[in-house]
């Protein structure tokens, strides 16, 4: 089985599993208990918080709030800031290409009386910075722009956006779920005020994540029930998950250069190999300003779900879009947002690479893909096998 869907989820690395395993059984204490086993769990949580802070350049461990993952972190940031700063203004900004955890939450904020501006992106998925600057108003209180797109891999000019928001006194949040482990992150240099991270994208388990909140940024809790996480996120701490996240972020930070170099080599070989062996294809997203792990490609005259099923029969796991919307028959809002028509968007596949992949995996995909496409296109009413052109 060749797995190329790491943007959806990753396996748990041995080092991460070994670090977390004792906290399921032998060291199972509640980190909020004051007895010896509780104190042992608290010590592990504190150590993990320190690792997480260091991995993203946070100044203080108190700026790290553990959550269940990226979606909860996004909700905490958006809902929490809107509630805390509503007296200052009710205008908030995001982009048209965000993850649904952000888009749907912005829609909820609109129902609560906030005015939302959705800034478009260009054909490569890069935020229209002129439109972004024009969108800012005196009553703008919050901006949320994804660090790197989960579908097409385009990396946004986060530093520039952060500078503008800092100058204007606007709280700036970025969803860095896909960026963590694939891009160098320093929240201080980037002028990021809030950042969402999810463990299962970086070889930790599902169900753990964090929200970074710069000291001085106000946000109201979105749930109630206890004083955990300094009163911002009540509920018994997920000690095994927190320990795992700390280790995973430490590993990601320590191995970043080698990881990025290896992923780029495989990614570029995959993209080049597909373009050399398959006609009528399009790379989605910027060619250079993209995640080292991402290759999102549109295959004309085929339906993406059929292509996925045929790849699966050959032992290749890929995706037709974000995992959170894979059950939907609607074309990706991201692909439509960068100008693709419905037919082309429906024929798009995301290959997302990870540490478990090898060059042999890339060779195999390049070997079997042309035959799959030839068979599918032979059945397509929009494609003539001889020459591959649309019927008139």
C-alpha positions as CSV (number, residue, x, y, z in Angstrom):
1,X,0.0,0.0,0.0
2,X,1.4,3.4,-1.1
3,X,0.0,6.2,1.1
4,X,0.0,9.7,-0.4
5,X,-2.6,11.4,1.7
6,X,-0.5,12.8,4.5
7,X,-2.4,16.1,4.3
8,X,-5.4,14.2,5.5
9,X,-3.6,12.4,8.4
10,X,-0.3,10.8,9.3
11,X,0.8,7.7,11.2
12,X,2.1,8.0,14.7
13,X,5.9,7.9,14.7
14,X,7.6,5.3,17.0
15,X,9.4,8.0,19.0
16,X,6.1,9.8,19.5
17,X,4.2,6.6,20.5
18,X,6.9,5.5,22.9
19,X,6.9,8.9,24.6
20,X,3.1,8.9,25.1
21,X,2.5,5.2,25.9
22,X,3.3,5.3,29.6
23,X,0.6,7.9,30.2
24,X,-2.2,5.5,29.1
25,X,-1.4,3.0,31.8
26,X,1.5,3.4,34.3
27,X,1.3,7.2,34.6
28,X,-2.4,7.7,34.1
29,X,-2.8,10.4,36.7
30,X,-5.0,13.5,36.2
31,X,-2.8,16.5,35.6
32,X,-5.1,18.6,37.8
33,X,-4.8,16.3,40.8
34,X,-2.4,17.4,43.6
35,X,-1.2,13.9,44.6
36,X,2.1,12.3,43.3
37,X,0.5,10.8,40.2
38,X,-1.2,14.0,39.3
39,X,2.0,16.0,39.8
40,X,3.8,13.5,37.5
41,X,1.2,14.1,34.8
42,X,1.4,17.9,35.3
43,X,5.1,17.7,34.9
44,X,4.7,15.9,31.6
45,X,2.2,18.5,30.4
46,X,4.5,21.3,31.3
47,X,7.4,19.7,29.5
48,X,5.3,19.2,26.4
49,X,4.1,22.8,26.5
50,X,7.7,24.0,26.6
51,X,8.6,21.8,23.6
52,X,5.6,23.2,21.6
53,X,6.5,26.8,22.5
54,X,10.1,26.3,21.4
55,X,9.1,24.7,18.1
56,X,7.2,27.8,16.9
57,X,9.3,30.5,18.6
58,X,6.7,31.4,21.3
59,X,8.2,33.6,24.0
60,X,6.3,32.0,26.9
61,X,4.9,28.6,27.5
62,X,1.7,30.3,28.8
63,X,1.0,31.3,25.2
64,X,0.2,27.6,24.4
65,X,-3.3,26.3,24.9
66,X,-3.9,22.6,24.2
67,X,-7.1,21.7,22.3
68,X,-8.5,18.7,20.5
69,X,-7.1,19.7,17.1
70,X,-7.2,22.4,14.4
71,X,-10.9,22.8,14.1
72,X,-11.3,23.5,17.8
73,X,-8.3,25.8,17.7
74,X,-9.8,27.8,14.8
75,X,-13.1,28.1,16.6
76,X,-11.5,29.2,19.8
77,X,-9.6,31.9,18.0
78,X,-12.4,33.3,15.9
79,X,-15.2,33.1,18.3
80,X,-13.1,34.0,21.3
81,X,-11.6,37.2,19.7
82,X,-15.0,38.3,18.3
83,X,-16.5,38.0,21.7
84,X,-13.6,39.8,23.4
85,X,-13.3,42.7,20.9
86,X,-16.9,43.2,19.8
87,X,-16.9,46.5,21.6
88,X,-14.0,47.8,19.5
89,X,-15.5,46.8,16.1
90,X,-17.5,44.1,14.3
91,X,-15.6,43.8,11.0
92,X,-13.6,40.6,10.4
93,X,-11.6,39.4,7.4
94,X,-10.7,36.1,5.9
95,X,-9.9,34.6,2.5
96,X,-12.1,32.7,0.1
97,X,-9.8,29.7,0.2
98,X,-9.8,28.9,3.9
99,X,-10.5,25.5,5.5
100,X,-14.2,25.0,6.4
101,X,-13.3,25.2,10.0
102,X,-12.6,28.9,9.4
103,X,-15.2,29.6,6.7
104,X,-18.1,28.0,8.5
105,X,-17.2,29.8,11.7
106,X,-17.0,33.1,9.9
107,X,-20.5,32.4,8.6
108,X,-21.7,31.9,12.2
109,X,-20.1,35.2,13.2
110,X,-22.0,36.9,10.4
111,X,-25.2,35.5,11.8
112,X,-24.2,37.1,15.1
113,X,-23.9,40.6,13.6
114,X,-20.3,40.7,12.5
115,X,-19.5,42.0,9.0
116,X,-17.3,39.6,7.0
117,X,-15.0,40.5,4.1
118,X,-13.8,37.5,2.0
119,X,-10.6,38.4,0.2
120,X,-10.0,36.5,-3.1
121,X,-6.8,34.9,-4.3
122,X,-5.1,34.8,-7.7
123,X,-5.0,31.8,-10.1
124,X,-2.1,30.3,-8.1
125,X,-4.0,30.6,-4.8
126,X,-2.0,33.5,-3.4
127,X,-4.0,36.2,-1.5
128,X,-4.7,39.3,-3.4
129,X,-2.7,41.7,-1.2
130,X,-4.1,44.9,-2.8
131,X,-7.7,43.7,-2.1
132,X,-6.6,42.7,1.5
133,X,-5.2,46.2,2.2
134,X,-8.4,47.8,0.8
135,X,-10.6,45.6,2.9
136,X,-9.2,46.9,6.2
137,X,-11.4,49.4,8.0
138,X,-11.2,51.4,11.2
139,X,-13.5,48.8,12.8
140,X,-11.6,45.7,11.6
141,X,-10.8,43.7,14.7
142,X,-9.7,40.3,13.4
143,X,-8.0,38.7,10.4
144,X,-7.7,34.9,9.7
145,X,-5.6,33.7,6.8
146,X,-4.3,30.2,6.3
147,X,-0.5,29.7,6.4
148,X,-0.5,27.1,3.7
149,X,-3.5,25.8,1.8
150,X,-4.6,22.2,2.7
151,X,-5.7,21.4,-0.9
152,X,-3.3,23.1,-3.3
153,X,-0.4,23.7,-1.0
154,X,0.1,27.4,-1.7
155,X,2.0,29.2,1.0
156,X,0.7,32.7,1.8
157,X,2.8,35.9,2.5
158,X,2.2,35.5,6.3
159,X,5.0,37.9,7.2
160,X,3.5,40.7,5.1
161,X,0.0,40.1,6.4
162,X,1.3,40.0,10.0
163,X,3.2,43.3,9.5
164,X,0.0,45.0,8.2
165,X,-2.2,43.7,11.0
166,X,0.4,44.7,13.7
167,X,0.6,48.2,12.2
168,X,-3.2,48.5,12.2
169,X,-3.7,47.0,15.7
170,X,-5.7,44.0,14.3
171,X,-5.5,40.6,15.8
172,X,-4.0,38.2,13.2
173,X,-4.7,34.4,13.3
174,X,-3.3,31.8,11.0
175,X,-4.3,28.2,10.6
176,X,-0.9,26.5,10.4
177,X,-2.2,22.9,10.4
178,X,-0.6,22.1,7.1
179,X,2.5,24.3,7.5
180,X,3.7,22.9,10.8
181,X,6.5,20.5,10.1
182,X,6.8,21.6,6.5
183,X,7.7,25.3,6.9
184,X,10.0,27.2,9.3
185,X,7.7,28.9,11.8
186,X,8.6,31.7,14.2
187,X,5.5,33.5,15.4
188,X,7.5,36.4,16.7
189,X,9.2,37.2,13.4
190,X,6.0,36.6,11.5
191,X,3.9,38.9,13.7
192,X,1.4,36.2,14.2
193,X,-1.0,36.7,17.2
194,X,-2.8,33.4,17.1
195,X,-1.9,30.1,15.4
196,X,-3.7,26.7,15.1
197,X,-1.8,23.4,15.0
198,X,-3.1,19.8,14.8
199,X,-1.2,16.8,16.0
200,X,-2.3,14.2,13.5
201,X,-0.8,16.1,10.6
202,X,2.7,15.8,12.1
203,X,2.9,12.2,13.2
204,X,1.1,12.5,16.5
205,X,-2.4,11.0,17.3
206,X,-5.7,12.4,16.3
207,X,-7.6,14.4,18.9
208,X,-4.8,16.7,20.0
209,X,-3.8,20.2,18.9
210,X,-3.0,23.6,20.2
211,X,-3.8,27.3,19.9
212,X,-0.9,29.7,20.2
213,X,-2.1,33.1,21.7
214,X,0.4,35.9,22.0
215,X,0.6,37.4,25.4
216,X,-1.8,40.4,25.7
217,X,-4.3,39.1,23.1
218,X,-7.7,38.8,24.6
219,X,-10.1,36.0,23.8
220,X,-13.1,34.6,25.6
221,X,-13.5,30.9,26.2
222,X,-16.1,29.2,24.0
223,X,-16.9,26.4,26.5
224,X,-17.3,26.4,30.2
225,X,-16.8,23.9,33.0
226,X,-13.5,24.3,34.7
227,X,-10.3,26.2,35.1
228,X,-8.1,24.0,32.9
229,X,-5.7,25.7,30.4
230,X,-5.8,28.9,32.5
231,X,-9.6,29.0,32.3
232,X,-9.7,29.2,28.5
233,X,-10.3,25.5,27.6
234,X,-12.1,23.5,30.3
235,X,-11.9,19.7,30.5
236,X,-9.5,17.1,31.8
237,X,-6.2,17.4,30.0
238,X,-5.4,14.8,27.4
239,X,-2.1,13.9,28.9
240,X,-1.0,11.2,26.4
241,X,-2.0,13.4,23.5
242,X,-0.2,16.4,24.9
243,X,2.9,14.5,25.5
244,X,2.7,13.1,21.9
245,X,2.2,16.6,20.4
246,X,5.2,18.0,22.3
247,X,7.4,15.2,21.0
248,X,6.1,15.4,17.5
249,X,6.6,19.2,17.3
250,X,10.1,18.8,18.7
251,X,11.0,16.2,16.1
252,X,9.4,18.3,13.3
253,X,11.5,21.3,14.3
254,X,14.8,19.4,14.8
255,X,14.4,17.5,11.4
256,X,12.9,20.3,9.3
257,X,15.7,21.0,6.9
258,X,16.3,17.3,6.0
259,X,12.6,16.7,5.8
260,X,11.9,19.6,3.5
261,X,14.8,18.7,1.2
262,X,13.7,15.1,0.9
263,X,10.0,16.0,0.3
264,X,10.9,18.6,-2.4
265,X,12.9,16.0,-4.3
266,X,10.1,13.5,-4.3
267,X,7.4,16.1,-4.9
268,X,9.2,17.5,-7.9
269,X,9.9,14.1,-9.3
270,X,6.2,13.2,-9.1
271,X,5.0,16.4,-10.7
272,X,7.6,16.3,-13.5
273,X,7.0,12.6,-14.1
274,X,3.2,13.1,-14.4
275,X,3.7,16.0,-16.8
276,X,6.1,14.1,-18.9
277,X,4.0,11.0,-19.2
278,X,0.4,12.2,-19.1
279,X,-1.2,14.8,-21.5
280,X,-3.9,17.3,-20.5
281,X,-2.8,18.0,-17.0
282,X,-2.6,21.1,-14.8
283,X,-0.7,21.8,-11.6
284,X,-2.9,23.7,-9.1
285,X,-1.2,26.2,-6.8
286,X,2.0,28.1,-7.1
287,X,4.9,26.0,-8.5
288,X,7.4,27.3,-6.1
289,X,5.5,28.9,-3.1
290,X,4.0,25.6,-2.2
291,X,4.3,23.0,0.5
292,X,7.2,20.6,0.0
293,X,4.7,17.7,0.4
294,X,1.9,18.8,-2.0
295,X,1.1,18.0,-5.6
296,X,-2.4,18.9,-6.6
297,X,-3.0,18.1,-10.2
298,X,-6.1,18.3,-12.5
299,X,-6.5,15.6,-15.1
300,X,-8.8,16.8,-17.9
301,X,-11.6,14.6,-19.2
302,X,-11.8,12.3,-16.1
303,X,-13.8,12.3,-12.9
304,X,-11.7,12.5,-9.8
305,X,-13.6,9.9,-7.8
306,X,-13.2,7.3,-10.6
307,X,-9.5,8.1,-10.7
308,X,-9.2,7.7,-7.0
309,X,-10.9,4.3,-7.0
310,X,-8.6,3.1,-9.8
311,X,-5.6,4.3,-7.9
312,X,-6.8,2.5,-4.8
313,X,-7.1,-0.7,-6.8
314,X,-3.4,-0.3,-7.6
315,X,-2.6,0.2,-3.9
316,X,-2.3,4.0,-4.1
317,X,-4.0,6.2,-1.5
318,X,-4.6,9.8,-2.6
319,X,-7.4,12.4,-2.2
320,X,-9.7,14.5,-4.3
321,X,-9.7,17.4,-1.9
322,X,-9.7,18.0,1.9
323,X,-10.5,15.1,4.0
324,X,-13.2,17.1,5.8
325,X,-15.3,17.3,2.6
326,X,-14.3,14.1,0.8
327,X,-17.9,12.9,1.1
328,X,-19.3,15.8,-0.8
329,X,-20.1,15.7,-4.5
330,X,-19.6,19.4,-4.9
331,X,-16.3,20.6,-6.5
332,X,-13.7,22.0,-4.2
333,X,-14.3,25.7,-3.3
334,X,-10.5,26.2,-3.4
335,X,-10.2,25.0,-7.0
336,X,-13.2,27.0,-8.0
337,X,-11.7,30.0,-6.1
338,X,-8.6,29.9,-8.3
339,X,-10.6,29.9,-11.5
340,X,-11.1,26.3,-12.4
341,X,-14.4,25.3,-14.1
342,X,-16.5,22.6,-12.5
343,X,-15.4,19.9,-14.8
344,X,-11.6,20.5,-14.3
345,X,-12.1,20.9,-10.6
346,X,-13.9,17.5,-10.4
347,X,-10.9,15.9,-12.1
348,X,-8.3,17.0,-9.6
349,X,-6.3,14.8,-7.3
350,X,-4.2,15.8,-4.3
351,X,-1.0,13.7,-3.8
352,X,0.4,14.7,-0.4
353,X,3.7,13.1,0.7
354,X,5.2,12.2,4.0
355,X,8.1,10.6,5.8
356,X,6.8,7.1,4.9
357,X,7.2,7.7,1.2
358,X,10.1,6.6,-0.9
359,X,11.4,7.3,-4.4
360,X,10.2,3.8,-5.4
361,X,6.7,5.0,-4.5
362,X,7.0,7.9,-6.8
363,X,8.2,5.7,-9.6
364,X,5.3,3.3,-9.2
365,X,2.7,6.1,-9.4
366,X,4.3,7.5,-12.5
367,X,4.3,4.0,-14.0
368,X,0.7,3.1,-13.4
369,X,-1.0,6.4,-13.7
370,X,-0.9,6.8,-17.5
371,X,-2.6,3.5,-18.1
372,X,-5.4,4.3,-15.6
373,X,-6.0,7.6,-17.3
374,X,-6.0,6.1,-20.8
375,X,-8.7,3.7,-19.8
376,X,-10.8,6.3,-18.1
377,X,-10.5,8.8,-20.9
378,X,-11.4,6.1,-23.4
379,X,-14.8,6.0,-21.7
380,X,-15.2,9.7,-21.5
381,X,-17.6,11.4,-24.0
382,X,-15.5,14.5,-23.8
383,X,-12.3,12.9,-25.0
384,X,-11.2,11.2,-28.2
385,X,-8.5,8.6,-27.5
386,X,-6.7,9.4,-30.7
387,X,-5.3,12.9,-30.0
388,X,-7.2,13.7,-26.8
389,X,-9.4,16.6,-27.8
390,X,-12.9,17.7,-26.9
391,X,-15.5,16.6,-29.3
392,X,-17.2,19.3,-31.2
